Amino acid sequence: MNGPPRIPAGNRRLSPRAALRRPATAVLGDRTLTVETCDVSREGLGFVAPCPISPGRRCDLTFALPGGGGERSFTTTVRVSHSTYLARERFQIGAAFVALAPDAAAAIDAFLGAA
């Protein structure tokens, strides 16, 4: 069979993910939001925001990954894929990396390998 790999029903992810619960910052134009990361994969990141963010919207996300000797912060552009209401001022946001720098990609790979 040719074409993209089949993905099991209920799981649209193409790569492993790991829990990552850390404070982070999302910048949408001139607005800065304090958010909390939930999980990370090579393709993207999940986080909780105080307000919905429209699917398709791009934002700059700064987050930290633990690693040997401490945490390293990375800033990357993400594209929101979904925004789900959880509770008052809590929205689950799924976002895909738009352009991931090689050092950030290597840190995520190392983090996923250690998780």
MMTF fields as JSON, N, C-alpha, C and O atoms, coordinates in Angstrom:
{
  "mmtfVersion": "1.0.0",
  "mmtfProducer": "UNKNOWN",
  "numBonds": 459,
  "numAtoms": 460,
  "numGroups": 115,
  "numChains": 1,
  "numModels": 1,
  "chainsPerModel": [1],
  "groupsPerChain": [115],
  "chainIdList": ["A"],
  "bondAtomList": [4, 2, 8, 6, 12, 10, 16, 14, 20, 18, 24, 22, 28, 26, 32, 30, 36, 34, 40, 38, 44, 42, 48, 46, 52, 50, 56, 54, 60, 58, 64, 62, 68, 66, 72, 70, 76, 74, 80, 78, 84, 82, 88, 86, 92, 90, 96, 94, 100, 98, 104, 102, 108, 106, 112, 110, 116, 114, 120, 118, 124, 122, 128, 126, 132, 130, 136, 134, 140, 138, 144, 142, 148, 146, 152, 150, 156, 154, 160, 158, 164, 162, 168, 166, 172, 170, 176, 174, 180, 178, 184, 182, 188, 186, 192, 190, 196, 194, 200, 198, 204, 202, 208, 206, 212, 210, 216, 214, 220, 218, 224, 222, 228, 226, 232, 230, 236, 234, 240, 238, 244, 242, 248, 246, 252, 250, 256, 254, 260, 258, 264, 262, 268, 266, 272, 270, 276, 274, 280, 278, 284, 282, 288, 286, 292, 290, 296, 294, 300, 298, 304, 302, 308, 306, 312, 310, 316, 314, 320, 318, 324, 322, 328, 326, 332, 330, 336, 334, 340, 338, 344, 342, 348, 346, 352, 350, 356, 354, 360, 358, 364, 362, 368, 366, 372, 370, 376, 374, 380, 378, 384, 382, 388, 386, 392, 390, 396, 394, 400, 398, 404, 402, 408, 406, 412, 410, 416, 414, 420, 418, 424, 422, 428, 426, 432, 430, 436, 434, 440, 438, 444, 442, 448, 446, 452, 450, 456, 454],
  "bondOrderList": [1, 1, 1, 1, 1, 1, 1, 1, 1, 1, 1, 1, 1, 1, 1, 1, 1, 1, 1, 1, 1, 1, 1, 1, 1, 1, 1, 1, 1, 1, 1, 1, 1, 1, 1, 1, 1, 1, 1, 1, 1, 1, 1, 1, 1, 1, 1, 1, 1, 1, 1, 1, 1, 1, 1, 1, 1, 1, 1, 1, 1, 1, 1, 1, 1, 1, 1, 1, 1, 1, 1, 1, 1, 1, 1, 1, 1, 1, 1, 1, 1, 1, 1, 1, 1, 1, 1, 1, 1, 1, 1, 1, 1, 1, 1, 1, 1, 1, 1, 1, 1, 1, 1, 1, 1, 1, 1, 1, 1, 1, 1, 1, 1, 1],
  "groupList": [{"groupName": "MET", "atomNameList": ["N", "CA", "C", "O"], "elementList": ["N", "C", "C", "O"], "formalChargeList": [0, 0, 0, 0], "bondAtomList": [1, 0, 2, 1, 3, 2], "bondOrderList": [1, 1, 2], "singleLetterCode": "M", "chemCompType": "L-PEPTIDE LINKING"}, {"groupName": "ASN", "atomNameList": ["N", "CA", "C", "O"], "elementList": ["N", "C", "C", "O"], "formalChargeList": [0, 0, 0, 0], "bondAtomList": [1, 0, 2, 1, 3, 2], "bondOrderList": [1, 1, 2], "singleLetterCode": "N", "chemCompType": "L-PEPTIDE LINKING"}, {"groupName": "GLY", "atomNameList": ["N", "CA", "C", "O"], "elementList": ["N", "C", "C", "O"], "formalChargeList": [0, 0, 0, 0], "bondAtomList": [1, 0, 2, 1, 3, 2], "bondOrderList": [1, 1, 2], "singleLetterCode": "G", "chemCompType": "PEPTIDE LINKING"}, {"groupName": "PRO", "atomNameList": ["N", "CA", "C", "O"], "elementList": ["N", "C", "C", "O"], "formalChargeList": [0, 0, 0, 0], "bondAtomList": [1, 0, 2, 1, 3, 2], "bondOrderList": [1, 1, 2], "singleLetterCode": "P", "chemCompType": "L-PEPTIDE LINKING"}, {"groupName": "ARG", "atomNameList": ["N", "CA", "C", "O"], "elementList": ["N", "C", "C", "O"], "formalChargeList": [0, 0, 0, 0], "bondAtomList": [1, 0, 2, 1, 3, 2], "bondOrderList": [1, 1, 2], "singleLetterCode": "R", "chemCompType": "L-PEPTIDE LINKING"}, {"groupName": "ILE", "atomNameList": ["N", "CA", "C", "O"], "elementList": ["N", "C", "C", "O"], "formalChargeList": [0, 0, 0, 0], "bondAtomList": [1, 0, 2, 1, 3, 2], "bondOrderList": [1, 1, 2], "singleLetterCode": "I", "chemCompType": "L-PEPTIDE LINKING"}, {"groupName": "ALA", "atomNameList": ["N", "CA", "C", "O"], "elementList": ["N", "C", "C", "O"], "formalChargeList": [0, 0, 0, 0], "bondAtomList": [1, 0, 2, 1, 3, 2], "bondOrderList": [1, 1, 2], "singleLetterCode": "A", "chemCompType": "L-PEPTIDE LINKING"}, {"groupName": "LEU", "atomNameList": ["N", "CA", "C", "O"], "elementList": ["N", "C", "C", "O"], "formalChargeList": [0, 0, 0, 0], "bondAtomList": [1, 0, 2, 1, 3, 2], "bondOrderList": [1, 1, 2], "singleLetterCode": "L", "chemCompType": "L-PEPTIDE LINKING"}, {"groupName": "SER", "atomNameList": ["N", "CA", "C", "O"], "elementList": ["N", "C", "C", "O"], "formalChargeList": [0, 0, 0, 0], "bondAtomList": [1, 0, 2, 1, 3, 2], "bondOrderList": [1, 1, 2], "singleLetterCode": "S", "chemCompType": "L-PEPTIDE LINKING"}, {"groupName": "THR", "atomNameList": ["N", "CA", "C", "O"], "elementList": ["N", "C", "C", "O"], "formalChargeList": [0, 0, 0, 0], "bondAtomList": [1, 0, 2, 1, 3, 2], "bondOrderList": [1, 1, 2], "singleLetterCode": "T", "chemCompType": "L-PEPTIDE LINKING"}, {"groupName": "VAL", "atomNameList": ["N", "CA", "C", "O"], "elementList": ["N", "C", "C", "O"], "formalChargeList": [0, 0, 0, 0], "bondAtomList": [1, 0, 2, 1, 3, 2], "bondOrderList": [1, 1, 2], "singleLetterCode": "V", "chemCompType": "L-PEPTIDE LINKING"}, {"groupName": "ASP", "atomNameList": ["N", "CA", "C", "O"], "elementList": ["N", "C", "C", "O"], "formalChargeList": [0, 0, 0, 0], "bondAtomList": [1, 0, 2, 1, 3, 2], "bondOrderList": [1, 1, 2], "singleLetterCode": "D", "chemCompType": "L-PEPTIDE LINKING"}, {"groupName": "GLU", "atomNameList": ["N", "CA", "C", "O"], "elementList": ["N", "C", "C", "O"], "formalChargeList": [0, 0, 0, 0], "bondAtomList": [1, 0, 2, 1, 3, 2], "bondOrderList": [1, 1, 2], "singleLetterCode": "E", "chemCompType": "L-PEPTIDE LINKING"}, {"groupName": "CYS", "atomNameList": ["N", "CA", "C", "O"], "elementList": ["N", "C", "C", "O"], "formalChargeList": [0, 0, 0, 0], "bondAtomList": [1, 0, 2, 1, 3, 2], "bondOrderList": [1, 1, 2], "singleLetterCode": "C", "chemCompType": "L-PEPTIDE LINKING"}, {"groupName": "PHE", "atomNameList": ["N", "CA", "C", "O"], "elementList": ["N", "C", "C", "O"], "formalChargeList": [0, 0, 0, 0], "bondAtomList": [1, 0, 2, 1, 3, 2], "bondOrderList": [1, 1, 2], "singleLetterCode": "F", "chemCompType": "L-PEPTIDE LINKING"}, {"groupName": "HIS", "atomNameList": ["N", "CA", "C", "O"], "elementList": ["N", "C", "C", "O"], "formalChargeList": [0, 0, 0, 0], "bondAtomList": [1, 0, 2, 1, 3, 2], "bondOrderList": [1, 1, 2], "singleLetterCode": "H", "chemCompType": "L-PEPTIDE LINKING"}, {"groupName": "TYR", "atomNameList": ["N", "CA", "C", "O"], "elementList": ["N", "C", "C", "O"], "formalChargeList": [0, 0, 0, 0], "bondAtomList": [1, 0, 2, 1, 3, 2], "bondOrderList": [1, 1, 2], "singleLetterCode": "Y", "chemCompType": "L-PEPTIDE LINKING"}, {"groupName": "GLN", "atomNameList": ["N", "CA", "C", "O"], "elementList": ["N", "C", "C", "O"], "formalChargeList": [0, 0, 0, 0], "bondAtomList": [1, 0, 2, 1, 3, 2], "bondOrderList": [1, 1, 2], "singleLetterCode": "Q", "chemCompType": "L-PEPTIDE LINKING"}],
  "groupTypeList": [0, 1, 2, 3, 3, 4, 5, 3, 6, 2, 1, 4, 4, 7, 8, 3, 4, 6, 6, 7, 4, 4, 3, 6, 9, 6, 10, 7, 2, 11, 4, 9, 7, 9, 10, 12, 9, 13, 11, 10, 8, 4, 12, 2, 7, 2, 14, 10, 6, 3, 13, 3, 5, 8, 3, 2, 4, 4, 13, 11, 7, 9, 14, 6, 7, 3, 2, 2, 2, 2, 12, 4, 8, 14, 9, 9, 9, 10, 4, 10, 8, 15, 8, 9, 16, 7, 6, 4, 12, 4, 14, 17, 5, 2, 6, 6, 14, 10, 6, 7, 6, 3, 11, 6, 6, 6, 6, 5, 11, 6, 14, 7, 2, 6, 6],
  "groupIdList": [1, 2, 3, 4, 5, 6, 7, 8, 9, 10, 11, 12, 13, 14, 15, 16, 17, 18, 19, 20, 21, 22, 23, 24, 25, 26, 27, 28, 29, 30, 31, 32, 33, 34, 35, 36, 37, 38, 39, 40, 41, 42, 43, 44, 45, 46, 47, 48, 49, 50, 51, 52, 53, 54, 55, 56, 57, 58, 59, 60, 61, 62, 63, 64, 65, 66, 67, 68, 69, 70, 71, 72, 73, 74, 75, 76, 77, 78, 79, 80, 81, 82, 83, 84, 85, 86, 87, 88, 89, 90, 91, 92, 93, 94, 95, 96, 97, 98, 99, 100, 101, 102, 103, 104, 105, 106, 107, 108, 109, 110, 111, 112, 113, 114, 115],
  "secStructList": [7, 7, 1, 1, 7, 7, 7, 7, 6, 6, 7, 7, 7, 1, 1, 7, 3, 3, 3, 7, 7, 7, 3, 3, 3, 3, 3, 3, 6, 6, 3, 3, 3, 3, 3, 3, 3, 3, 3, 3, 3, 1, 1, 3, 3, 3, 3, 3, 3, 1, 1, 7, 7, 7, 6, 6, 7, 3, 3, 3, 3, 3, 3, 3, 3, 3, 3, 6, 6, 3, 3, 3, 3, 3, 3, 3, 3, 3, 3, 3, 3, 3, 3, 3, 3, 3, 3, 6, 6, 3, 3, 3, 3, 3, 3, 3, 3, 3, 3, 7, 7, 2, 2, 2, 2, 2, 2, 2, 2, 2, 2, 2, 2, 2, 7],
  "xCoordList": [0.844, 0.0, 0.879, 1.826, 0.572, 1.329, 0.616, -0.554, 1.33, 0.72, 1.249, 2.163, 0.669, 1.151, 0.847, -0.07, 1.619, 1.376, 0.007, -0.465, -0.614, -1.894, -1.674, -0.711, -2.576, -2.495, -3.678, -4.811, -3.447, -4.563, -5.645, -5.348, -6.89, -8.014, -7.805, -7.411, -8.071, -7.939, -6.55, -6.353, -5.575, -4.216, -3.675, -3.32, -3.609, -3.147, -1.664, -1.143, -0.979, 0.43, 1.32, 1.087, 2.338, 3.269, 4.522, 5.277, 4.765, 5.984, 5.674, 4.642, 6.571, 6.356, 6.298, 6.865, 5.622, 5.566, 5.836, 5.718, 6.198, 6.484, 5.894, 5.812, 5.492, 4.957, 6.038, 7.211, 5.614, 6.516, 5.68, 5.006, 5.723, 4.911, 5.822, 6.468, 5.839, 6.695, 5.984, 5.18, 6.263, 5.744, 6.395, 7.547, 5.643, 6.142, 5.46, 4.586, 5.867, 5.301, 4.919, 5.692, 3.711, 3.249, 3.049, 2.385, 3.619, 3.473, 2.645, 3.02, 1.501, 0.585, 0.506, -0.252, 1.265, 1.306, 1.868, 3.005, 1.068, 1.53, 1.04, 1.185, 0.464, -0.072, 0.807, 1.144, 1.18, 1.989, 1.16, 0.569, 1.121, 0.362, 1.308, 2.265, 1.046, 1.742, 0.947, -0.252, 1.625, 0.981, 1.748, 2.788, 1.228, 1.921, 1.976, 0.945, 3.179, 3.307, 2.73, 2.697, 2.274, 1.725, 2.566, 2.93, 2.869, 3.662, 4.383, 4.057, 5.378, 6.181, 6.493, 6.666, 6.561, 7.016, 7.922, 8.134, 8.445, 9.304, 8.499, 9.055, 7.174, 6.33, 5.691, 5.355, 5.515, 4.827, 4.751, 5.459, 3.873, 3.802, 2.354, 1.621, 1.953, 0.655, 0.847, 1.811, -0.073, 0.02, -1.36, -2.313, -1.459, -2.706, -2.559, -1.591, -3.544, -3.542, -4.767, -5.752, -4.723, -5.855, -7.009, -8.066, -6.805, -7.842, -7.694, -6.633, -8.741, -8.611, -7.685, -7.546, -7.062, -6.249, -6.781, -6.866, -7.131, -7.771, -6.857, -5.672, -7.412, -6.632, -6.12, -6.822, -4.886, -4.236, -3.409, -2.537, -3.665, -2.925, -1.494, -1.241, -0.58, 0.828, 1.195, 0.696, 2.071, 2.583, 4.003, 4.42, 4.735, 6.086, 5.984, 5.422, 6.529, 6.439, 7.839, 8.736, 8.015, 9.273, 9.017, 8.143, 9.796, 9.636, 11.007, 11.986, 11.067, 12.335, 12.272, 11.231, 13.403, 13.55, 14.633, 15.702, 14.361, 15.416, 16.456, 16.136, 17.668, 18.74, 19.912, 19.862, 20.948, 22.145, 22.654, 23.033, 22.669, 23.189, 22.185, 22.58, 20.9, 19.909, 18.916, 18.768, 18.241, 17.242, 17.792, 18.618, 17.313, 17.634, 16.336, 15.377, 16.297, 15.107, 15.231, 16.317, 14.094, 14.022, 12.822, 11.792, 12.953, 11.829, 11.648, 12.594, 10.423, 10.116, 8.714, 7.883, 8.461, 7.129, 6.318, 6.804, 5.076, 4.167, 2.887, 2.543, 2.197, 0.893, -0.128, 0.014, -1.147, -2.164, -3.004, -3.497, -3.16, -3.99, -5.365, -6.356, -5.426, -6.73, -6.693, -5.633, -7.874, -8.047, -9.313, -10.403, -9.167, -10.281, -10.512, -9.573, -11.76, -12.117, -11.968, -12.495, -11.253, -11.105, -11.895, -12.647, -11.726, -12.362, -12.179, -11.528, -12.761, -12.639, -11.165, -10.35, -10.84, -9.485, -8.453, -7.28, -8.899, -7.998, -8.421, -9.475, -7.57, -7.821, -6.636, -5.49, -6.912, -5.868, -5.567, -6.454, -4.314, -3.89, -2.923, -1.967, -3.176, -2.241, -1.596, -2.288, -0.281, 0.421, 1.548, 2.214, 1.75, 2.831, 3.968, 3.735, 5.192, 6.347, 6.352, 6.154, 6.578, 6.643, 8.067, 8.268, 9.029, 10.436, 11.214, 11.377, 11.686, 12.386, 13.888, 14.405, 14.587, 16.039, 16.708, 16.207, 17.836, 18.523, 18.858, 18.753, 19.263, 19.597, 18.35, 18.426, 17.214, 15.954, 15.519, 15.079, 15.64, 15.277, 16.138, 15.621, 17.435, 18.34, 17.985, 18.02, 17.643, 17.261, 15.965, 15.834, 15.004, 13.752, 14.029, 13.505, 14.845, 15.199, 15.843, 15.512, 16.755, 17.422, 16.42, 16.463, 15.525, 14.508, 13.584, 13.269, 13.158, 12.279, 12.995, 12.385, 14.29, 15.062, 15.239, 15.366, 15.248, 15.426, 14.087, 14.055, 12.981, 11.653, 11.139, 10.042],
  "yCoordList": [-1.193, 0.0, 1.241, 1.335, 2.185, 3.422, 4.512, 4.372, 5.606, 6.728, 6.839, 6.113, 7.758, 7.985, 6.784, 6.014, 6.623, 5.495, 5.617, 6.715, 4.475, 4.461, 4.759, 4.293, 5.537, 5.908, 5.27, 5.414, 4.564, 3.931, 4.947, 6.091, 4.514, 5.383, 5.907, 5.158, 7.199, 7.793, 8.312, 8.992, 8.007, 8.495, 9.023, 8.245, 10.335, 10.954, 11.277, 11.855, 10.931, 11.301, 10.35, 9.141, 10.917, 10.132, 9.756, 8.893, 10.384, 10.097, 10.048, 10.549, 9.443, 9.348, 10.725, 11.692, 10.796, 12.035, 11.683, 10.53, 12.699, 12.52, 13.689, 14.811, 13.402, 14.459, 15.503, 15.181, 16.753, 17.876, 18.963, 19.732, 19.026, 20.005, 21.088, 20.932, 22.205, 23.335, 24.626, 24.63, 25.723, 27.019, 27.392, 27.047, 28.094, 28.528, 29.847, 30.317, 30.434, 31.703, 31.591, 31.101, 32.052, 32.107, 33.569, 34.313, 33.98, 35.358, 35.319, 34.695, 36.01, 36.119, 37.592, 38.342, 38.008, 39.432, 40.245, 40.031, 41.184, 42.012, 41.491, 42.164, 40.3, 39.713, 38.555, 37.672, 38.563, 37.499, 36.743, 37.343, 35.422, 34.571, 33.682, 33.142, 33.528, 32.531, 31.243, 31.209, 30.179, 28.898, 27.808, 28.072, 26.583, 25.443, 24.323, 23.913, 23.824, 22.724, 21.452, 21.293, 20.546, 19.254, 18.1, 17.192, 18.15, 17.086, 17.626, 18.691, 16.854, 17.267, 16.044, 14.939, 16.256, 15.237, 15.941, 17.15, 15.2, 15.795, 16.713, 17.627, 16.472, 17.267, 18.478, 19.444, 18.448, 19.562, 19.458, 18.673, 20.271, 20.421, 20.698, 21.384, 20.161, 20.476, 21.406, 21.268, 22.362, 23.251, 23.722, 23.633, 24.225, 24.769, 26.284, 26.809, 26.982, 28.447, 28.995, 28.277, 30.249, 30.847, 31.27, 31.68, 31.172, 31.555, 30.675, 30.089, 30.576, 29.769, 30.449, 31.672, 29.638, 30.137, 29.444, 28.216, 30.204, 29.675, 28.72, 29.002, 27.576, 26.677, 27.429, 28.254, 27.123, 27.797, 28.992, 29.438, 29.513, 30.674, 30.279, 29.199, 31.14, 30.922, 31.776, 32.889, 31.242, 32.017, 31.565, 30.476, 32.425, 32.085, 31.524, 32.156, 30.338, 29.65, 29.482, 28.963, 29.927, 29.723, 28.704, 28.887, 27.622, 26.538, 25.992, 26.207, 25.283, 24.731, 23.214, 22.616, 22.614, 21.162, 20.823, 21.433, 19.848, 19.414, 18.62, 17.959, 18.696, 17.957, 17.829, 18.273, 17.224, 17.078, 18.415, 19.265, 18.611, 19.838, 20.962, 22.079, 20.714, 21.768, 21.87, 20.95, 23.005, 23.227, 24.141, 25.016, 23.921, 24.81, 25.348, 24.598, 26.632, 27.268, 27.378, 27.586, 27.232, 27.337, 28.195, 28.148, 28.966, 29.718, 29.259, 29.248, 28.878, 28.403, 28.837, 29.139, 28.865, 29.192, 27.903, 26.885, 27.97, 26.829, 27.273, 28.454, 26.299, 26.522, 25.711, 24.496, 26.372, 25.718, 24.79, 25.183, 23.547, 22.585, 22.445, 22.214, 22.584, 22.52, 23.263, 23.464, 23.663, 24.376, 23.816, 23.937, 23.205, 22.532, 23.122, 23.268, 23.461, 23.999, 22.905, 21.804, 23.205, 22.284, 22.771, 22.007, 24.019, 24.651, 26.159, 26.629, 26.89, 28.353, 28.759, 28.39, 29.515, 30.002, 28.889, 29.068, 27.732, 26.606, 25.961, 25.334, 26.134, 25.577, 24.719, 25.166, 23.491, 22.585, 22.952, 22.928, 23.29, 23.7, 22.655, 22.269, 22.207, 21.342, 22.153, 22.844, 22.085, 22.913, 22.132, 21.317, 22.391, 21.766, 22.765, 23.958, 22.269, 23.122, 23.532, 22.697, 24.808, 25.316, 25.166, 24.624, 25.63, 25.519, 25.309, 26.231, 24.101, 23.752, 23.813, 23.121, 24.641, 24.771, 23.432, 22.673, 23.143, 21.869, 21.601, 20.462, 22.641, 22.405, 22.058, 21.247, 22.656, 22.336, 20.914, 20.163, 20.541, 19.197, 18.157, 17.133, 18.408, 17.482, 17.374, 16.281, 18.497, 18.467, 17.691, 16.947, 17.86, 17.101, 15.614, 14.79, 15.261, 13.851, 13.265, 12.15, 14.004, 13.526, 13.376, 12.396, 14.339, 14.283, 13.075, 12.36, 12.855, 11.718, 10.391, 9.415, 10.363, 9.143, 8.832, 7.67, 9.884, 9.706, 9.475, 8.96, 9.848, 9.737, 8.328, 8.076],
  "zCoordList": [0.0, 0.0, 0.0, 0.781, -0.865, -0.94, -0.174, 0.184, 0.078, 0.78, 2.19, 2.581, 2.959, 4.324, 5.213, 4.928, 6.297, 7.203, 7.855, 8.149, 8.072, 8.766, 10.237, 10.847, 10.789, 12.197, 12.903, 12.444, 14.011, 14.716, 15.087, 15.43, 15.012, 15.388, 16.8, 17.694, 17.001, 18.329, 18.629, 19.636, 17.774, 17.999, 16.685, 15.799, 16.552, 15.315, 15.359, 14.405, 16.41, 16.548, 15.766, 15.73, 15.144, 14.354, 15.12, 14.672, 16.266, 17.012, 18.506, 18.953, 19.267, 20.72, 21.371, 20.862, 22.476, 23.255, 24.708, 25.124, 25.463, 26.883, 27.654, 27.154, 28.868, 29.735, 29.98, 30.169, 29.973, 30.232, 30.883, 30.197, 32.181, 32.906, 33.468, 34.505, 32.723, 33.078, 32.697, 31.765, 33.397, 32.949, 31.616, 31.353, 30.793, 29.491, 29.142, 29.87, 28.027, 27.578, 26.114, 25.29, 25.801, 24.411, 24.04, 24.763, 22.918, 22.438, 21.164, 20.171, 21.22, 20.087, 19.717, 20.331, 18.738, 18.384, 19.536, 19.956, 20.051, 21.168, 22.516, 23.537, 22.519, 23.753, 24.213, 23.424, 25.502, 26.084, 27.111, 28.009, 26.973, 27.891, 28.678, 28.123, 29.968, 30.763, 30.618, 30.896, 30.18, 29.924, 30.667, 31.271, 30.617, 31.224, 30.202, 29.67, 29.923, 28.986, 29.594, 30.814, 28.728, 29.162, 28.641, 29.388, 27.345, 26.733, 25.508, 24.984, 25.067, 23.918, 23.063, 23.578, 21.761, 20.818, 19.811, 19.9, 18.873, 17.85, 16.938, 16.329, 16.842, 15.949, 16.611, 15.927, 17.935, 18.57, 20.074, 20.706, 20.629, 22.077, 22.482, 21.769, 23.624, 24.192, 25.371, 26.123, 25.541, 26.691, 27.093, 26.318, 28.314, 28.843, 28.898, 29.449, 28.314, 28.258, 28.98, 29.149, 29.408, 30.123, 29.203, 29.683, 27.879, 26.919, 25.685, 25.467, 24.877, 23.658, 22.652, 22.638, 21.823, 20.723, 19.471, 19.432, 18.472, 17.269, 16.513, 16.331, 16.067, 15.214, 13.985, 13.4, 13.616, 12.499, 12.928, 12.183, 14.101, 14.614, 14.928, 15.462, 14.603, 14.946, 16.145, 16.309, 16.977, 18.108, 18.393, 18.001, 19.085, 19.525, 20.932, 21.826, 21.118, 22.401, 22.975, 22.31, 24.217, 24.93, 26.024, 26.871, 25.996, 26.967, 27.337, 26.623, 28.461, 28.94, 28.953, 29.225, 28.653, 28.723, 29.735, 29.728, 30.61, 31.519, 30.731, 29.742, 31.175, 30.515, 31.458, 32.605, 30.967, 31.783, 32.268, 31.463, 33.56, 34.127, 34.286, 34.62, 34.061, 34.265, 33.127, 32.323, 33.073, 32.044, 30.96, 31.221, 29.729, 28.608, 28.055, 27.871, 27.791, 27.224, 25.713, 25.172, 25.047, 23.599, 23.233, 23.905, 22.187, 21.633, 20.203, 19.416, 19.874, 18.536, 18.14, 18.996, 16.86, 16.364, 16.257, 15.766, 16.725, 16.629, 15.915, 15.896, 15.331, 14.715, 15.508, 15.642, 16.028, 16.854, 15.989, 14.932, 16.454, 15.732, 16.371, 15.678, 17.691, 18.364, 19.695, 20.289, 20.144, 21.413, 22.052, 21.492, 23.22, 23.879, 25.263, 26.046, 25.562, 26.879, 27.932, 27.767, 29.011, 30.144, 31.354, 31.961, 31.693, 32.853, 32.694, 31.761, 33.612, 33.544, 33.442, 34.288, 32.406, 32.149, 31.984, 32.312, 31.469, 31.192, 29.873, 29.776, 28.863, 27.54, 27.132, 27.18, 26.734, 26.249, 24.801, 23.948, 24.532, 23.203, 22.654, 23.327, 21.441, 20.732, 19.638, 18.891, 19.527, 18.557, 17.898, 18.537, 16.62, 15.851, 15.676, 15.478, 15.752, 15.505, 14.031, 13.149, 13.773, 12.407, 11.876, 10.789, 12.617, 12.249, 13.536, 14.335, 13.726, 14.961, 14.715, 13.838, 15.486, 15.347, 15.669, 16.498, 15.017, 15.245, 16.712, 17.166, 17.465, 18.879, 19.693, 20.616, 19.368, 20.055, 19.693, 20.563, 18.413, 17.978, 18.698, 19.145, 18.815, 19.496, 20.976, 21.542, 21.609, 23.025, 23.228, 24.2, 22.319, 22.423, 22.237, 22.987, 21.249, 21.036, 22.287, 22.692, 22.897, 24.116, 25.253, 25.997, 25.388, 26.428, 26.221, 27.173, 24.986, 24.7, 24.928, 25.364, 24.633, 24.867, 26.34, 26.726, 27.17, 28.619, 29.313, 30.431, 28.669, 29.305, 29.319, 29.818]
}
